[in-house]
């Protein structure tokens, strides 16, 4: 980034390190404060000259993600945080290779095909929560992660890993924390140095690679057929007749698994947290479900049912606004560019934060308030394109957006028909910005049964 006086305003920071330490410890608050105090373009000085440009206006974000998108690549920080885990999958690849992979994967995410997974989502949610007991306390963040992990395995691989699905989810969580801590650390021990943390991480990488490659080989040996995502990726053929190699399949599989499982789990977790603090909104969700599905078993839920739940849809949109799982987008310029009246050189790193934009009063009155009603009068259509972008924007908008939204809606409807979640007292729920926006320490909630046939704590049937 240019170091001349002709640059956007921003905080001075401390000598040598700028705002690097504050960004690491209080990143969300720092970004929000800088946007509020310095405007839509903010110069953030960091250590060792690795400065950043914070962009916080929908028109300027549109320039980066859409109008001038060919001048930018994913940032080195983003790739360092996910590179070893996701390889050269859709999240990290660039240029012609990315376009080819996107073209090959796109048919698997057409709406008609995504809708085929609705039954699996509902059935797995019912089966998973059958073990829950009325009155017991659970960490819903952990529960949603395990639940969506099972759905991801079933829809991605077409198999049920049973208890091993939990091991997959735990390894992914541990590796994401390991990688983001490495990225943020000023002193990085080589990953091949046998520290306890490195040994655990290498074992987790080896386990996941071995599992995914084994499943890919089994799918390839089976031949054509199968409606799981992996089967469709294996059979996908490019215009020149080529198909994905095992390594490409591995990278795309890991990318889709992590993105689909993690995003939906966090959306659901934050949704239960917000509803528990807003009894009137929770009551309205339950009223809508009772009215729309009167006389119908929850097992009958289908993909199209989500379209009948306008208030639940508004709740999920509002959850994604206040606690977007993808809370920041980073790009690095591969050539000079102009933005907001300034000129910047190649190598400039830009930050665009959903956390900041989604809480901007210019776009959302009472931005800190949980108000699902704001989405019921056509707000989504009136907003500038990148005032609200929980799934990113431009050509690289998340390919699995439709899948994630349908899963969140169907799972939320299935669970809300049967349960109500109450926050356990004495907790301070703090969002932790890792690769995604997680609740630090989880969210402990007491589960209350809503319908007949739900086992009480201890195993007896309630209202049987």
C-alpha positions in Angstrom: 0.0 0.0 0.0 1.2 3.5 -0.7 2.9 5.2 2.3 2.5 8.7 1.0 0.3 11.4 2.6 -2.2 10.8 -0.2 -3.9 8.0 1.6 -7.2 7.5 3.5 -7.4 8.5 7.1 -7.0 6.0 9.9 -5.6 5.3 13.4 -1.9 6.0 14.0 -1.4 2.9 16.2 1.7 2.2 18.2 5.3 2.5 16.9 6.5 -0.5 14.8 3.3 -2.6 15.4 0.6 -0.1 14.4 -2.8 -1.6 15.4 -1.7 -5.2 14.9 -2.0 -6.2 18.5 -5.4 -4.5 18.9 -6.6 -6.2 15.7 -5.6 -9.5 17.1 -7.2 -9.1 20.5 -10.2 -6.9 19.7 -10.6 -7.3 16.0 -14.3 -6.8 15.6 -14.5 -3.8 17.9 -11.5 -2.2 16.2 -13.0 -2.6 12.7 -16.3 -1.2 13.8 -14.7 1.7 15.6 -12.4 2.6 12.7 -15.3 2.6 10.3 -17.3 4.8 12.6 -14.5 7.3 13.3 -12.6 7.5 10.0 -15.2 6.7 7.3 -15.7 4.4 4.4 -12.0 4.0 3.5 -9.7 3.5 6.5 -5.9 3.0 6.4 -4.9 0.4 9.1 -1.2 0.4 9.9 0.1 -3.0 10.9 3.5 -4.4 11.9 6.3 -4.8 9.3 4.6 -2.6 6.8 1.8 -5.1 6.2 -0.9 -2.4 6.2 -4.6 -2.9 5.3 -7.4 -0.9 3.8 -10.8 -1.2 5.5 -13.6 -0.6 3.0 -17.1 0.0 4.6 -19.5 1.3 1.9 -21.7 -0.8 -0.4 -20.6 1.1 -3.5 -16.9 0.6 -2.8 -17.3 -3.0 -1.9 -19.2 -3.4 -5.2 -16.1 -2.0 -7.0 -13.8 -4.6 -5.4 -16.0 -7.7 -5.6 -17.8 -7.0 -8.9 -16.6 -4.1 -11.1 -12.9 -4.5 -10.6 -12.9 -8.1 -9.4 -10.3 -9.1 -12.0 -7.7 -6.9 -10.3 -8.0 -8.9 -7.0 -7.2 -12.3 -5.6 -7.9 -13.9 -2.3 -5.5 -12.5 0.3 -2.4 -14.4 1.5 -3.9 -14.3 5.0 -7.0 -16.1 3.9 -5.1 -18.8 2.1 -2.7 -19.3 4.9 -5.6 -19.9 7.3 -7.2 -22.5 5.1 -4.6 -23.5 2.5 -3.4 -26.8 3.9 -6.9 -27.9 4.9 -8.8 -26.9 1.8 -5.9 -27.1 -0.8 -6.7 -25.5 -4.1 -10.5 -25.8 -3.8 -13.1 -23.2 -4.8 -12.4 -21.1 -1.7 -8.7 -20.7 -2.5 -8.1 -21.2 -6.3 -7.8 -18.4 -8.8 -8.1 -17.6 -12.5 -8.8 -20.1 -15.2 -8.5 -23.0 -12.8 -11.1 -21.5 -10.4 -13.4 -20.9 -13.3 -13.1 -24.5 -14.5 -13.7 -25.9 -11.0 -16.7 -23.6 -10.5 -18.1 -24.6 -13.9 -17.8 -28.3 -13.0 -19.3 -27.9 -9.5 -22.2 -25.6 -10.4 -24.6 -28.2 -11.7 -24.5 -30.0 -8.4 -25.9 -26.9 -6.7 -28.8 -26.2 -9.0 -32.0 -25.6 -7.0 -33.7 -28.8 -8.2 -30.8 -30.9 -7.1 -30.3 -29.1 -3.8 -34.0 -29.7 -3.0 -33.3 -33.4 -3.2 -31.4 -33.2 0.0 -34.3 -31.8 2.0 -35.6 -35.2 3.2 -32.1 -36.2 4.4 -31.8 -32.9 6.3 -35.1 -33.3 8.1 -34.7 -37.0 8.8 -31.2 -36.5 10.3 -32.4 -33.6 12.5 -35.2 -35.8 13.8 -32.9 -38.8 14.4 -30.2 -36.7 16.1 -32.5 -34.9 18.5 -34.3 -38.1 19.5 -31.6 -38.5 22.2 -32.5 -35.1 23.7 -34.4 -35.0 27.0 -36.8 -32.4 28.3 -35.1 -30.2 30.9 -31.5 -31.1 30.2 -28.8 -28.6 29.5 -26.6 -28.8 26.3 -24.1 -26.7 24.5 -26.2 -25.8 21.4 -23.2 -24.6 19.5 -21.6 -28.1 19.9 -24.9 -29.8 19.2 -25.6 -27.8 16.0 -22.0 -28.6 14.8 -22.5 -32.3 15.3 -26.0 -32.3 13.7 -24.9 -30.4 10.6 -21.7 -32.5 10.4 -23.9 -35.6 10.1 -26.0 -33.9 7.4 -22.9 -32.8 5.5 -21.5 -36.3 5.5 -24.8 -37.8 4.3 -25.4 -35.3 1.5 -21.8 -35.0 0.4 -20.8 -38.6 0.6 -24.1 -40.4 0.6 -23.1 -42.5 3.6 -23.6 -42.4 7.4 -20.3 -42.3 9.3 -22.1 -42.8 12.6 -19.9 -41.8 15.5 -17.0 -41.1 13.2 -18.8 -38.1 11.9 -18.2 -36.5 15.3 -14.5 -37.2 15.0 -14.5 -35.5 11.6 -16.2 -32.4 13.0 -13.8 -32.3 16.0 -10.7 -32.6 13.8 -12.0 -29.8 11.5 -12.7 -27.5 14.5 -9.3 -28.1 16.0 -7.5 -27.6 12.7 -9.3 -24.3 12.0 -8.2 -23.0 15.5 -4.7 -24.3 14.9 -4.4 -22.6 11.5 -5.8 -19.2 12.5 -3.6 -19.1 15.6 -0.6 -19.7 13.3 -1.6 -16.9 11.0 -2.0 -14.4 13.8 1.2 -15.4 15.6 4.2 -13.1 15.0 6.5 -16.1 15.5 5.6 -19.2 13.6 7.2 -22.5 14.4 7.6 -24.7 11.2 4.7 -27.2 11.0 7.2 -30.1 10.6 8.8 -29.2 14.0 7.5 -31.9 16.4 5.8 -29.7 19.0 2.7 -31.2 20.7 0.4 -28.8 18.8 2.1 -29.6 15.4 1.9 -33.4 16.1 -1.8 -33.1 16.9 -2.5 -31.0 13.8 -0.5 -33.3 11.5 -2.4 -36.3 12.8 -5.7 -34.6 12.2 -4.6 -33.7 8.6 -3.6 -37.3 7.9 -6.8 -38.7 9.3 -9.0 -36.4 7.2 -7.0 -36.9 4.0 -7.1 -40.7 4.5 -10.8 -40.7 5.1 -11.7 -38.5 2.1 -9.4 -40.3 -0.3 -10.8 -43.6 0.8 -14.4 -42.5 0.2 -13.4 -41.0 -3.2 -11.8 -44.3 -4.3 -14.9 -46.2 -3.2 -17.2 -43.8 -5.1 -15.0 -44.0 -8.3 -15.0 -47.8 -8.1 -18.7 -47.9 -7.8 -19.1 -46.1 -11.2 -21.8 -43.7 -12.4 -24.8 -43.1 -10.3 -25.6 -41.7 -6.9 -27.2 -38.3 -6.0 -24.7 -37.3 -3.3 -22.5 -34.3 -4.1 -19.3 -36.3 -4.4 -20.8 -38.6 -7.0 -21.9 -35.6 -9.0 -18.5 -34.0 -8.8 -16.8 -37.3 -9.9 -19.1 -37.5 -12.9 -18.9 -33.8 -13.8 -17.1 -33.3 -17.2 -15.7 -30.1 -18.6 -16.3 -28.9 -22.1 -13.0 -30.4 -23.2 -14.0 -33.8 -21.8 -11.7 -33.7 -18.8 -12.8 -34.5 -15.2 -11.5 -33.7 -11.8 -8.4 -35.6 -10.5 -8.5 -37.3 -7.1 -6.6 -34.3 -5.7 -9.1 -31.8 -7.1 -11.9 -34.0 -5.8 -10.3 -34.0 -2.3 -9.9 -30.3 -2.3 -13.4 -29.5 -3.4 -14.8 -32.1 -1.0 -13.0 -30.6 1.9 -14.1 -27.1 0.9 -17.7 -28.0 0.5 -17.8 -30.0 3.7 -16.2 -27.2 5.8 -18.2 -24.4 4.2 -21.6 -26.2 4.3 -21.2 -27.7 7.8 -19.6 -24.8 9.6 -21.8 -22.0 8.1 -25.1 -23.7 8.9 -24.1 -24.8 12.4 -23.2 -21.3 13.3 -26.3 -19.8 11.8 -28.4 -22.1 13.8 -26.4 -21.6 17.0 -26.7 -17.8 16.8 -30.4 -18.1 15.9 -31.3 -20.1 19.1 -29.2 -17.6 21.1 -31.1 -14.6 19.7 -34.5 -16.2 20.0 -33.9 -17.1 23.6 -33.3 -13.4 24.4 -36.4 -12.3 22.4 -39.5 -14.2 23.7 -41.9 -12.3 21.4 -39.9 -13.4 18.3 -39.7 -16.9 19.6 -43.4 -17.0 20.2 -44.1 -15.7 16.7 -41.9 -18.5 15.2 -43.8 -21.1 17.1 -47.1 -19.6 16.1 -46.1 -19.6 12.4 -45.0 -23.2 12.6 -48.2 -24.3 14.3 -50.3 -22.5 11.8 -48.5 -23.6 8.6 -48.1 -27.3 9.7 -51.3 -27.8 11.6 -52.2 -31.5 11.4 -48.9 -32.4 9.7 -46.1 -34.5 11.1 -42.7 -32.8 11.2 -41.3 -35.7 9.1 -43.4 -34.4 6.2 -41.3 -31.2 5.9 -40.1 -30.7 2.3 -37.8 -28.1 0.6 -40.8 -26.1 -0.6 -42.1 -25.8 3.0 -39.3 -23.3 3.8 -41.0 -20.8 1.4 -44.1 -20.8 3.5 -42.2 -19.7 6.6 -41.7 -16.0 6.0 -41.1 -15.1 9.6 -38.7 -17.9 10.2 -36.9 -16.8 7.1 -36.7 -13.3 8.5 -35.3 -14.6 11.8 -32.5 -16.4 9.9 -31.7 -13.4 7.8 -31.5 -11.3 11.0 -29.3 -13.9 12.6 -27.0 -13.7 9.6 -27.0 -10.0 9.8 -26.0 -9.7 13.5 -23.7 -12.8 13.6 -22.5 -13.5 10.1 -20.4 -16.8 10.1 -18.2 -15.3 7.4 -17.5 -12.0 9.1 -14.8 -10.6 6.9 -13.7 -10.8 3.2 -10.1 -10.0 2.3 -8.6 -9.4 -1.2 -5.1 -8.5 -2.4 -4.6 -6.4 -5.5 -2.7 -8.1 -8.3 -2.4 -4.8 -10.2 -2.8 -1.0 -9.4 -6.4 0.2 -8.9 -8.4 3.3 -8.0 -11.0 3.4 -5.2 -12.9 6.2 -3.5 -10.7 8.9 -5.1 -7.4 7.3 -4.1 -4.9 5.3 -6.2 -3.3 2.2 -4.7 -0.5 -0.1 -6.0 -0.5 -3.9 -6.5 -0.1 -5.7 -3.3 -2.6 -3.6 -1.4 -4.7 -5.8 0.9 -8.4 -4.8 1.4 -10.7 -5.8 4.2 -14.5 -5.8 3.8 -16.3 -6.8 7.0 -19.9 -8.2 7.1 -19.7 -7.5 10.8 -19.2 -3.8 10.2 -21.6 -3.4 7.2 -24.5 -5.4 8.7 -24.4 -3.1 11.8 -24.3 0.2 9.8 -27.2 2.5 10.7 -27.2 3.9 7.2 -28.6 0.6 6.0 -30.2 -0.9 9.2 -32.1 1.4 11.6 -31.4 0.3 15.2 -28.6 -1.8 13.9 -27.8 -3.6 17.2 -31.4 -4.6 17.8 -32.8 -8.1 16.8 -35.7 -7.1 14.6 -36.7 -9.9 12.2 -39.7 -7.7 11.1 -37.3 -5.5 9.2 -37.1 -8.2 6.5 -40.9 -8.6 6.0 -41.5 -5.5 3.9 -39.1 -6.1 1.0 -35.9 -4.8 2.7 -33.7 -7.4 0.9 -34.8 -5.9 -2.5 -34.2 -2.3 -1.4 -30.8 -2.7 0.1 -27.7 -1.9 -1.9 -26.2 -5.2 -3.1 -23.2 -5.2 -0.7 -24.8 -3.7 2.4 -25.9 -7.2 3.3 -23.6 -10.0 2.0 -23.4 -12.9 4.5 -22.3 -15.3 1.6 -19.9 -12.9 0.0 -20.5 -11.2 -3.4 -19.6 -11.0 -7.1 -18.5 -14.0 -9.1 -17.1 -15.7 -6.0 -20.3 -15.6 -4.0 -20.6 -18.8 -2.1 -21.7 -21.6 -4.4 -23.5 -23.4 -1.5 -25.7 -20.4 -0.5 -29.0 -22.0 -1.5 -27.9 -25.3 0.2 -27.0 -23.5 3.5 -30.2 -21.4 3.6 -32.5 -24.4 2.9 -30.7 -26.5 5.5 -30.9 -23.7 8.1 -34.6 -23.2 7.5 -35.6 -26.9 7.5 -33.5 -27.8 10.5 -34.7 -24.7 12.5 -38.3 -25.5 11.6 -37.9 -29.2 12.6 -36.3 -28.4 15.9 -38.5 -25.4 16.8 -41.6 -27.6 16.3 -40.4 -29.9 19.1 -38.2 -27.8 21.4 -37.7 -24.4 23.0 -34.2 -23.2 24.1 -33.6 -21.3 27.2 -30.2 -19.6 28.0 -28.5 -20.9 31.1 -27.8 -18.0 33.5 -24.3 -16.9 34.3 -22.9 -17.0 30.8 -21.2 -14.2 28.8 -21.6 -15.1 25.1 -18.8 -13.5 23.1 -18.3 -13.9 19.4 -14.8 -15.2 18.6 -13.5 -14.3 15.1 -11.6 -17.4 14.0 -11.9 -18.6 10.4 -15.6 -18.2 11.1 -17.5 -16.3 13.8 -17.9 -18.7 16.7 -19.3 -18.3 20.2 -16.3 -18.5 22.5 -16.9 -21.3 25.0 -20.2 -22.4 23.3 -23.8 -21.5 24.3 -25.3 -23.6 27.1 -29.0 -23.8 26.9 -31.8 -25.7 28.7 -34.0 -27.7 26.3 -37.7 -27.6 26.8 -40.0 -30.0 24.9 -42.9 -28.4 23.1 -44.9 -31.3 21.6 -46.1 -34.7 22.7 -43.9 -37.8 22.6 -40.7 -36.0 23.6 -38.8 -37.9 26.3 -38.2 -36.1 29.6 -34.9 -36.0 31.3 -34.4 -39.5 32.6 -36.2 -41.2 29.8 -39.9 -40.9 30.6 -42.3 -39.7 27.9 -43.7 -36.2 28.3 -47.5 -35.9 27.4 -47.4 -39.5 26.1 
